[in-house]
Amino acid sequence: MRDVAIIGVSQTKFGELWEASLRQLIAEAGLSAIEDANIQGDDIGAMYVGNMTAGLFIQQEHIASLIADHTGLNPIPCTRVEAACASGGLALRQGIMAVASGYHDIVISAGVEKMTDVVDPTPAIATASDQEWEAKVGATFPSLYAMMARRHMYEYGTTREQLAMFSVINHENGSKNPRAQFPFKITVDQVLNSSKVADPLRLLDCSPVTDGAAAIVLAPAEEAHKYSDTPIYVKASAQASGTIALHDRQDITTIDSTKIAAKKAYEMADLTSEDIDTVEVHDCFSINGILAIEDLGFVEKGEGGKAIEEGMTQNGGKIPVNPSGGLKSRGHPLGATGIAQTAEIVWQLRGEAGKRQVEGAEIGMTHNIGGTGGTAAIHILSR
């Protein structure tokens, strides 16, 4: 197996992009990544695109063919990858494996979602939960994560204010990100007084409905300097599955797929959580940010809320979390999120993150999950 490097990255602006179509968004991201990588379309051997549910959002399936056609990349093989909100992370993993195996040399891994073309995206998003035992009896993702939050508060004394602080830190970082959907600061009081969604979660605990796309260009590590002066190396790519429904879990305050994938990634990279300089976690709701830093091994189980309160995850803290603003502030276009996380880590490791730069960042991690943890994808990158 060959070592793999990232030689190009891009991300569109995230937000409610009424004037842009799915095909326009993915074309913008793909062409920008190709330009960043200093390659030509003829160099590309394959493309993997993360997308959760274009059929429900824009009534279009067979989007792999549409994307290859619209970006002028026919006849290269293009494959859509679906794993709910982890679709982007798995598209990246498929691209890494294609290059590592030698099957292809230059590969694009991308992600795209156009979520605002429907009046109510909730039913489409709910398809990532267990339909028979959760969605069809009324459970939504806010309510499922609310149960996880309430149990964590009961078991470990996590406070409503600590949950709010996670969102506040995300918006502090996102205020420095020109690509973010919500590039502005908020306060704890604003979170606590925002509209109640599913107790104890409020509106400002929840990631938004987002349009956007992102793309990554991968190459064999030994050839990376032919294209880039600052290639970023893939040290680990790991994936794990977990139960799709909450009621099948022994502990709903732990996402086992995250723990297992993280363990595999640390072993693959021959690193520990202490070696990670910055991490992008899947904070679709504030509680999941707290669960993530626990399950990734940055703090002990139950200590996540306290770590947030003490400033451990702020830029300049022990482990800066979500310098991009995370899903909460940067935005969460489902299929693109895992790729956007990776783009942010690449910019951080290149030293190109501007005002949100994590000083001295040399090793970064991404954490992308589907649903409430039925799928987890973990990547570790280094300079």
C-alpha positions as CSV (number, residue, x, y, z in Angstrom):
1,M,0.0,0.0,0.0
2,R,1.3,3.5,-0.9
3,D,1.3,6.5,1.4
4,V,-1.2,9.2,0.3
5,A,-1.0,12.9,0.3
6,I,-3.5,15.8,-0.1
7,I,-2.3,18.2,-2.8
8,G,-5.4,20.4,-3.3
9,V,-8.5,21.5,-1.3
10,S,-11.4,23.8,-1.7
11,Q,-14.7,24.7,-0.1
12,T,-17.6,26.9,-1.4
13,K,-19.2,29.5,0.8
14,F,-21.7,27.6,3.0
15,G,-25.2,28.9,3.7
16,E,-28.7,29.3,2.2
17,L,-27.5,29.6,-1.4
18,W,-30.8,30.2,-3.2
19,E,-29.2,31.1,-6.5
20,A,-26.9,28.1,-6.7
21,S,-27.8,24.6,-7.9
22,L,-26.2,21.4,-6.7
23,R,-24.3,21.0,-10.0
24,Q,-23.0,24.6,-9.8
25,L,-21.8,24.1,-6.2
26,I,-19.9,20.9,-6.9
27,A,-18.4,22.3,-10.1
28,E,-17.1,25.4,-8.2
29,A,-15.6,23.2,-5.5
30,G,-14.1,20.7,-7.9
31,L,-12.5,23.2,-10.2
32,S,-11.1,25.2,-7.3
33,A,-9.5,22.1,-5.8
34,I,-8.0,21.2,-9.2
35,E,-6.5,24.6,-9.5
36,D,-5.2,24.4,-6.0
37,A,-3.5,21.1,-6.8
38,N,-1.9,22.4,-10.0
39,I,-3.3,19.5,-12.1
40,Q,-5.4,19.2,-15.2
41,G,-8.7,17.4,-15.7
42,D,-6.8,14.7,-17.7
43,D,-4.7,13.9,-14.7
44,I,-7.7,12.7,-12.7
45,G,-8.3,8.9,-12.5
46,A,-11.5,8.8,-10.4
47,M,-13.9,10.8,-8.3
48,Y,-15.8,9.9,-5.2
49,V,-18.6,12.3,-4.1
50,G,-20.3,12.2,-0.7
51,N,-24.1,13.0,-0.8
52,M,-26.8,12.0,1.6
53,T,-30.1,12.4,-0.2
54,A,-30.2,14.4,-3.4
55,G,-33.3,12.4,-4.4
56,L,-35.3,13.9,-1.5
57,F,-33.8,17.4,-1.5
58,I,-33.7,18.1,-5.2
59,Q,-35.5,15.0,-6.7
60,Q,-32.3,14.0,-8.5
61,E,-30.6,10.6,-8.3
62,H,-27.7,9.3,-10.4
63,I,-25.8,12.4,-9.3
64,A,-22.4,10.8,-9.9
65,S,-23.0,10.8,-13.6
66,L,-24.5,14.3,-13.4
67,I,-21.4,15.6,-11.6
68,A,-18.9,14.0,-14.0
69,D,-20.9,15.3,-16.9
70,H,-21.4,18.8,-15.6
71,T,-17.8,19.3,-14.5
72,G,-16.5,18.1,-17.9
73,L,-14.7,15.1,-16.5
74,N,-16.4,12.3,-18.5
75,P,-15.5,9.5,-19.0
76,I,-13.7,9.1,-15.7
77,P,-15.4,6.9,-13.1
78,C,-17.4,8.9,-10.6
79,T,-19.0,7.2,-7.6
80,R,-21.6,8.6,-5.2
81,V,-20.9,7.6,-1.5
82,E,-23.7,7.7,1.0
83,A,-23.5,7.3,4.8
84,A,-25.9,9.9,6.0
85,C,-23.9,12.9,7.5
86,A,-20.7,10.8,7.2
87,S,-21.0,10.6,3.4
88,G,-18.1,13.1,2.9
89,G,-15.8,11.3,5.3
90,L,-16.4,8.0,3.6
91,A,-15.9,9.6,0.1
92,L,-12.5,10.7,1.4
93,R,-11.7,7.3,2.7
94,Q,-12.7,5.7,-0.6
95,G,-10.4,8.1,-2.4
96,I,-7.5,7.4,0.0
97,M,-7.9,3.6,-0.5
98,A,-8.0,4.0,-4.3
99,V,-4.7,5.9,-4.3
100,A,-3.1,3.7,-1.6
101,S,-3.9,0.5,-3.5
102,G,-2.4,1.8,-6.7
103,Y,-5.6,1.5,-8.6
104,H,-5.6,5.2,-9.3
105,D,-2.9,7.9,-9.0
106,I,-4.9,11.2,-8.8
107,V,-8.3,11.1,-7.2
108,I,-10.9,13.7,-6.2
109,S,-12.9,13.1,-3.1
110,A,-15.7,15.6,-2.8
111,G,-19.0,16.3,-1.1
112,V,-22.1,18.3,-1.9
113,E,-25.6,18.9,-0.5
114,K,-28.4,21.3,-1.6
115,M,-30.8,21.3,1.3
116,T,-32.8,24.5,0.9
117,D,-34.8,23.4,-2.2
118,V,-37.5,21.8,0.0
119,V,-39.9,23.5,2.3
120,D,-39.2,21.2,5.3
121,P,-35.9,19.2,5.2
122,T,-36.7,17.4,8.4
123,P,-38.3,14.3,6.8
124,A,-35.3,13.9,4.5
125,I,-32.8,14.3,7.3
126,A,-34.8,11.8,9.4
127,T,-34.1,9.1,6.8
128,A,-30.7,8.7,8.5
129,S,-32.3,7.3,11.7
130,D,-34.0,4.0,12.2
131,Q,-37.2,4.5,10.2
132,E,-39.3,1.7,11.8
133,W,-38.3,2.3,15.4
134,E,-37.5,6.1,15.5
135,A,-38.6,8.3,12.6
136,K,-42.0,6.8,12.0
137,V,-43.0,7.1,15.6
138,G,-42.0,10.8,15.7
139,A,-38.4,11.0,16.7
140,T,-36.3,13.6,14.9
141,F,-32.5,14.1,15.2
142,P,-33.0,17.1,17.7
143,S,-35.1,14.8,19.9
144,L,-32.6,11.9,19.7
145,Y,-29.7,14.1,20.6
146,A,-31.8,15.7,23.3
147,M,-32.2,12.4,24.9
148,M,-28.4,11.9,24.8
149,A,-27.9,15.3,26.3
150,R,-30.4,14.8,29.1
151,R,-28.8,11.5,30.0
152,H,-25.3,13.0,30.0
153,M,-26.5,15.8,32.3
154,Y,-28.0,13.2,34.6
155,E,-25.0,10.9,34.7
156,Y,-22.2,13.4,34.8
157,G,-23.6,16.7,36.0
158,T,-23.1,18.4,32.6
159,T,-24.9,21.8,32.8
160,R,-27.1,23.7,30.3
161,E,-24.5,26.5,30.4
162,Q,-21.7,24.1,29.4
163,L,-23.6,23.0,26.3
164,A,-24.1,26.6,25.4
165,M,-20.4,27.4,25.8
166,F,-19.6,24.8,23.1
167,S,-21.8,26.8,20.6
168,V,-20.3,30.1,21.8
169,I,-16.7,28.8,21.1
170,N,-17.8,27.6,17.7
171,H,-19.2,31.0,16.7
172,E,-16.0,32.7,18.0
173,N,-14.0,30.6,15.6
174,G,-16.6,30.9,12.8
175,S,-16.6,34.7,13.1
176,K,-13.1,34.5,11.5
177,N,-14.1,32.1,8.7
178,P,-15.2,33.9,5.5
179,R,-16.7,30.7,4.2
180,A,-18.9,30.1,7.3
181,Q,-22.7,30.2,7.1
182,F,-22.9,32.1,10.4
183,P,-19.7,34.1,10.8
184,F,-20.7,36.0,13.9
185,K,-20.3,35.7,17.7
186,I,-23.0,34.7,20.1
187,T,-23.2,34.7,23.9
188,V,-24.2,32.0,26.5
189,D,-27.3,34.1,27.3
190,Q,-28.3,34.1,23.6
191,V,-28.1,30.4,23.4
192,L,-30.1,29.8,26.6
193,N,-32.8,32.2,25.5
194,S,-33.1,31.0,21.9
195,S,-36.1,29.0,20.9
196,K,-36.5,25.6,22.5
197,V,-36.2,22.8,19.9
198,A,-36.1,19.6,22.0
199,D,-35.4,19.9,25.7
200,P,-32.6,20.7,26.7
201,L,-31.5,21.7,23.2
202,R,-32.3,25.1,21.9
203,L,-32.0,26.6,18.5
204,L,-28.4,27.8,19.0
205,D,-27.4,24.3,20.1
206,C,-28.3,23.0,16.6
207,S,-26.4,23.0,13.3
208,P,-28.3,24.8,10.5
209,V,-29.8,23.7,7.2
210,T,-27.0,24.4,4.7
211,D,-26.1,24.3,1.0
212,G,-22.5,23.9,0.0
213,A,-19.7,21.7,-1.5
214,A,-16.1,20.9,-0.8
215,A,-13.4,18.9,-2.6
216,I,-10.0,17.3,-1.9
217,V,-7.4,16.1,-4.4
218,L,-5.3,13.1,-3.5
219,A,-2.0,11.8,-4.9
220,P,0.7,9.2,-4.0
221,A,2.9,10.7,-1.3
222,E,6.1,10.1,-3.2
223,E,4.8,12.2,-6.1
224,A,3.1,14.9,-4.1
225,H,5.9,17.5,-4.4
226,K,5.4,17.4,-8.2
227,Y,2.1,19.2,-7.6
228,S,2.3,21.1,-4.3
229,D,5.0,22.8,-2.2
230,T,2.9,22.0,0.9
231,P,1.5,18.5,0.6
232,I,-0.4,17.2,3.7
233,Y,0.0,13.5,4.4
234,V,-2.7,11.1,5.4
235,K,-1.4,9.3,8.5
236,A,-4.7,7.3,9.2
237,S,-8.1,6.7,7.8
238,A,-10.5,4.6,9.9
239,Q,-14.2,3.7,9.8
240,A,-16.5,1.9,12.2
241,S,-20.2,1.1,12.4
242,G,-22.5,1.3,15.3
243,T,-26.2,0.7,16.1
244,I,-28.4,3.0,14.0
245,A,-31.1,3.2,16.8
246,L,-30.5,4.6,20.3
247,H,-32.5,1.9,22.0
248,D,-29.9,-0.8,20.9
249,R,-27.1,0.9,22.8
250,Q,-25.9,0.0,26.3
251,D,-25.0,3.7,26.9
252,I,-26.4,6.6,24.9
253,T,-23.8,9.0,26.3
254,T,-21.1,7.1,24.4
255,I,-20.8,6.7,20.6
256,D,-19.0,3.4,20.2
257,S,-18.3,3.9,16.5
258,T,-16.3,7.0,17.3
259,K,-14.3,5.3,20.0
260,I,-13.5,2.3,17.8
261,A,-12.6,4.3,14.7
262,A,-10.5,6.6,16.8
263,K,-8.6,3.7,18.3
264,K,-7.9,2.3,14.9
265,A,-6.7,5.7,13.6
266,Y,-4.4,6.2,16.5
267,E,-2.9,2.8,16.0
268,M,-2.5,3.3,12.3
269,A,-0.8,6.6,12.8
270,D,1.2,5.4,15.8
271,L,0.0,8.4,17.7
272,T,-2.2,9.2,20.7
273,S,-4.7,11.9,21.5
274,E,-1.9,13.8,23.1
275,D,-0.2,14.2,19.7
276,I,-3.2,15.9,18.0
277,D,-2.7,19.7,17.6
278,T,-6.3,20.5,16.5
279,V,-9.4,18.6,15.6
280,E,-12.6,19.2,13.6
281,V,-15.4,17.2,15.4
282,H,-19.0,16.5,14.2
283,D,-21.0,18.9,16.4
284,C,-24.3,18.6,14.7
285,F,-25.7,19.5,18.2
286,S,-23.7,20.9,21.1
287,I,-24.0,17.7,23.0
288,N,-22.2,15.8,20.2
289,G,-19.3,18.1,20.5
290,I,-18.9,17.2,24.2
291,L,-19.4,13.5,23.4
292,A,-16.8,13.7,20.7
293,I,-14.0,15.1,22.8
294,E,-14.7,12.4,25.3
295,D,-14.9,9.5,22.8
296,L,-11.8,10.7,20.9
297,G,-9.8,10.4,24.1
298,F,-9.1,14.1,24.8
299,V,-10.8,14.0,28.2
300,E,-12.3,11.2,30.4
301,K,-15.9,10.3,30.0
302,G,-18.1,12.8,31.7
303,E,-15.4,15.5,31.8
304,G,-16.4,17.1,28.4
305,G,-18.6,19.8,29.8
306,K,-16.0,20.8,32.4
307,A,-13.3,20.9,29.7
308,I,-15.4,23.3,27.6
309,E,-16.0,25.5,30.6
310,E,-12.3,25.7,31.4
311,G,-11.4,26.8,27.9
312,M,-9.5,23.6,26.9
313,T,-11.1,23.6,23.4
314,Q,-10.6,27.2,22.6
315,N,-8.0,28.3,20.1
316,G,-4.9,28.6,22.3
317,G,-6.2,25.9,24.6
318,K,-4.9,22.4,25.1
319,I,-6.8,21.0,22.1
320,P,-8.3,23.6,19.8
321,V,-11.6,22.2,18.6
322,N,-13.4,23.3,15.3
323,P,-11.2,26.2,14.3
324,S,-13.5,26.5,11.2
325,G,-16.5,27.2,13.4
326,G,-17.7,23.6,13.2
327,L,-21.0,22.4,11.9
328,K,-22.8,24.9,14.1
329,S,-21.2,28.1,12.7
330,R,-19.5,27.0,9.4
331,G,-22.6,25.0,8.5
332,H,-23.6,21.4,7.8
333,P,-24.4,20.5,4.2
334,L,-24.6,16.8,5.1
335,G,-22.7,15.2,2.3
336,A,-20.0,17.9,2.2
337,T,-19.2,18.2,5.9
338,G,-16.5,15.5,6.2
339,I,-14.7,17.0,3.2
340,A,-15.0,20.6,4.6
341,Q,-13.6,19.4,7.9
342,T,-10.6,18.0,6.0
343,A,-10.1,21.1,4.0
344,E,-10.0,23.1,7.2
345,I,-7.3,20.8,8.7
346,V,-5.3,21.1,5.5
347,W,-5.4,24.9,5.7
348,Q,-4.4,24.7,9.4
349,L,-1.4,22.5,8.7
350,R,-0.3,24.6,5.8
351,G,-0.5,27.7,8.0
352,E,-3.1,29.2,5.7
353,A,-6.1,29.6,8.1
354,G,-5.7,33.4,8.6
355,K,-7.2,34.8,11.8
356,R,-8.4,31.4,13.0
357,Q,-4.9,29.8,12.6
358,V,-3.9,27.4,15.4
359,E,-0.3,28.2,16.2
360,G,2.2,25.5,15.5
361,A,-0.4,23.0,14.1
362,E,1.4,20.0,12.6
363,I,-1.0,17.1,13.2
364,G,-4.8,17.4,12.8
365,M,-7.8,15.1,13.0
366,T,-11.3,15.0,11.6
367,H,-14.3,13.2,13.1
368,N,-17.4,12.7,10.9
369,I,-20.4,10.7,11.9
370,G,-23.6,9.6,10.3
371,G,-27.0,9.8,12.1
372,T,-26.5,9.4,15.9
373,G,-23.3,7.4,15.3
374,G,-24.3,4.5,13.1
375,T,-21.2,5.4,11.1
376,A,-18.0,7.1,12.1
377,A,-15.0,8.1,9.9
378,I,-11.8,9.4,11.5
379,H,-8.8,10.8,9.6
380,I,-5.4,12.0,10.9
381,L,-3.3,14.3,8.8
382,S,0.2,15.7,9.2
383,R,2.5,18.2,7.6
